[in-house]
Structure formats: C-alpha cells, structure tokens
Amino acid sequence: MNKWVAVTGLGALLVCVAFQPLRVSAASADWRVRSSLAPPTSQRERHPEINAAIRSLERAKAYLQKAAHDFGGHRAEALEAVDKALDQLRQALKYDKK
C-alpha cells in the first residue's frame, strides 16, 4: 500500500509538472511575437518538459529531505520514488543523445 501511495503521488507530481500552465505576458500571447522572441533552433533546449520535470523533482526531493515530518511514514518511499524517476528521466535524455 505504501509503495502504491508513493508511486501514485509521484505520478501526480509528474502530471502537475507536465501540464503546468505557461506563464506568458499579454504582449507575448500573440504567436508572431512569441516566434520572433524564440531562440534559434540550435539554442533551444531539447525536451523542455523532461528538463522541467527533473528540476521540479529535484525541488520536491530537497523539500522532502528538509521537511519537519515524515508525511505519515511515506517520506522515505517518496524519496526513493523520486530518485528512481530522476534516474529514468536522465537515462532517457542520455539515450536521446546517442
């Protein structure tokens, strides 16, 4: 049960990160403005969603490690799940570079 809760929590975190609304100013809402401000293709970050998920998971891990309580006994398993997710995402990025 605890593993299921940790995996479910991690899945919910990844969904939140993947579907986090973009914060754009009113001026850049127009696609022509956005496209003119975009960096050249060679400078764009590859897989920005995966990189954003990695950053978010790293922040969640730091928060869990510093938290004053153990989240009903789920902190250790959540940290383990976060580590596994980070490892898988980093491996995916390495595989893409091959």
C-alpha positions as CSV (number, residue, x, y, z in Angstrom):
1,M,0.0,0.0,0.0
2,N,2.7,2.5,0.9
3,K,4.5,1.8,-2.4
4,W,1.3,2.4,-4.3
5,V,0.8,5.7,-2.5
6,A,4.3,6.8,-3.2
7,V,4.1,5.8,-6.9
8,T,0.7,7.5,-7.2
9,G,2.0,10.6,-5.6
10,L,5.0,10.7,-7.9
11,G,2.7,10.2,-10.9
12,A,0.5,13.1,-9.8
13,L,3.6,15.3,-9.4
14,L,4.8,14.5,-12.9
15,V,1.3,15.2,-14.3
16,C,1.2,18.5,-12.5
17,V,4.7,19.4,-13.9
18,A,3.8,18.3,-17.4
19,F,0.6,20.3,-17.5
20,Q,1.7,23.4,-15.6
21,P,0.3,26.4,-17.4
22,L,2.7,28.5,-19.2
23,R,3.1,32.0,-17.8
24,V,3.3,34.4,-20.7
25,S,2.8,38.1,-20.7
26,A,0.0,39.7,-22.7
27,A,2.4,41.0,-25.2
28,S,3.8,37.6,-26.0
29,A,0.4,35.9,-26.2
30,D,0.4,36.6,-29.9
31,W,2.1,33.7,-31.8
32,R,4.0,36.1,-34.0
33,V,5.6,37.9,-31.0
34,R,6.5,34.5,-29.4
35,S,8.0,33.2,-32.6
36,S,10.1,36.3,-33.1
37,L,11.4,36.1,-29.5
38,A,12.2,32.4,-29.7
39,P,15.9,31.5,-29.8
40,P,17.3,29.9,-32.9
41,T,16.6,26.2,-33.2
42,S,20.2,25.2,-32.3
43,Q,20.0,27.0,-29.0
44,R,16.6,25.7,-27.9
45,E,16.5,23.3,-25.0
46,R,15.8,19.7,-26.1
47,H,12.9,18.1,-24.3
48,P,12.0,21.1,-22.1
49,E,9.2,19.1,-20.4
50,I,11.6,16.4,-19.3
51,N,14.1,19.0,-18.0
52,A,11.3,20.9,-16.2
53,A,10.2,17.6,-14.6
54,I,13.8,17.0,-13.4
55,R,14.1,20.4,-11.9
56,S,10.7,20.0,-10.2
57,L,11.6,16.6,-8.8
58,E,14.9,17.9,-7.5
59,R,13.0,20.7,-5.7
60,A,10.5,18.2,-4.3
61,K,13.3,16.0,-3.1
62,A,15.0,18.8,-1.3
63,Y,11.7,19.8,0.3
64,L,11.1,16.2,1.5
65,Q,14.6,15.9,2.8
66,K,14.3,19.1,4.9
67,A,10.7,18.5,6.0
68,A,10.0,18.5,9.7
69,H,7.7,15.5,9.5
70,D,7.6,12.2,7.6
71,F,4.3,12.6,5.8
72,G,2.7,9.7,7.7
73,G,5.6,7.4,7.0
74,H,5.7,8.0,3.3
75,R,8.6,10.3,3.0
76,A,11.3,7.6,2.7
77,E,9.4,5.8,0.0
78,A,8.6,9.1,-1.8
79,L,12.3,10.0,-1.8
80,E,13.1,6.6,-3.2
81,A,10.5,7.0,-5.9
82,V,11.8,10.5,-6.8
83,D,15.3,9.1,-7.1
84,K,14.1,6.4,-9.4
85,A,12.1,8.9,-11.5
86,L,15.2,11.2,-11.7
87,D,17.4,8.3,-12.8
88,Q,14.9,7.3,-15.5
89,L,14.5,10.8,-16.9
90,R,18.2,11.3,-17.0
91,Q,18.7,8.0,-18.8
92,A,16.0,9.0,-21.3
93,L,17.9,12.2,-22.0
94,K,21.2,10.3,-22.4
95,Y,19.6,7.8,-24.7
96,D,18.3,10.6,-26.9
97,K,21.8,12.0,-27.4
98,K,23.1,8.7,-28.8
